Amino acid sequence: MNADLMDERVVLMRCTPNRICGAAVMAMLVLCGCGRLEETEPAVQEARDSEAEQREALRRALDGATEESVAIKLVKTATAPQGEGTMEDWLQQQATTNGSSIFFPRWEIERRGVGKYEVLFTSTLMKEDGHVGSWGMAWVVDVVVKTVGAPRQLTHAELNTRAARYFRDRRRGLPPEPLSLD
């Protein structure tokens, strides 16, 4: 009979520490989870809420479209620098002011950050006297807040690099370049 008591004590000793540890863990979880909020915790919650609002605003802005198409649309429909019509009209006016016609217009986009893009318009200009040249403009667009920055004229080096890369890839039969995450 004494051996049976020893076996029961061993079984109790094996179970009791595990039960005590499990109860202690449960008590810690209940006590830690129900404490007062620290000063930093509301700030973290506000930041999370702000991020959620930005994601929701972006979803509403896209309305089934891609971020890239929305960014290009924002630029095309933005108010021109002098307030005369849309940016698309302004580009046409800039070309005709110089006595040129726009040929092969091309809209490109490069990602610059979360919801931020650089929209590029490039084209070939032909003057009335027959001279041909490249011309382009760029805008920084924030799709989340739907803002379009001031237009910036592309430099000759930027235009030549783009054109050379585009035609080289076309000759090789490569697809258009993927968006870079610079």
Secondary structure, DSSP 8 states (H G I E B T S, - for coil): -HHHHHHHHHHHHHHHHHHHHHHHHHHHHHHHHTS---SHHHHHHHHHHHHHHHHHHHHHHHTTS-HHHHHHHHHHHSB-TTSSSBHHHHHHHHHHHTTEEEEEEEEEEEEEETTEEEEEEEEEEEETTS-EEEEEEEEEEETTTTEE---EE--HHHHHHHHHHHHHHHHHT---------
